[in-house]
């Protein structure tokens, strides 16, 4: 999900629920993989948006960082949030 903000800075975060990830170790693993997947894309995002990545599928604990990065890049391009 994304929305414009008034700060002209990009703010982003990730949400992981105990419903989809009941174990803390899985929530932390998803958090680390999401952070590593987003990091190289941050300079390409347009500033002035708040972006929240929702991890809702238990498959993310087994996905590689590259697969998550490609998914994020694909969704950001569709939403016209990337400047690449």
NORCORGI-V299506 format. One record per residue. N is the residue number from 0. RES is the residue in one small letter. SS is DSSP state (h for helix, s for strand, l for the rest). Layout:
N	RES	SS
N	RES	SS
This chain:
0	x	l
1	x	s
2	x	s
3	x	s
4	x	l
5	x	l
6	x	l
7	x	l
8	x	l
9	x	l
10	x	s
11	x	s
12	x	s
13	x	s
14	x	s
15	x	s
16	x	l
17	x	l
18	x	l
19	x	l
20	x	l
21	x	l
22	x	l
23	x	h
24	x	h
25	x	h
26	x	h
27	x	h
28	x	h
29	x	h
30	x	h
31	x	h
32	x	h
33	x	h
34	x	h
35	x	h
36	x	h
37	x	h
38	x	h
39	x	l
40	x	l
41	x	h
42	x	h
43	x	h
44	x	s
45	x	l
46	x	l
47	x	l
48	x	s
49	x	s
50	x	s
51	x	s
52	x	s
53	x	s
54	x	s
55	x	l
56	x	l
57	x	h
58	x	h
59	x	h
60	x	h
61	x	l
62	x	l
63	x	l
64	x	h
65	x	h
66	x	h
67	x	h
68	x	h
69	x	h
70	x	h
71	x	h
72	x	h
73	x	h
74	x	h
75	x	h
76	x	h
77	x	h
78	x	l
79	x	l
80	x	l
81	x	s
82	x	l
83	x	l
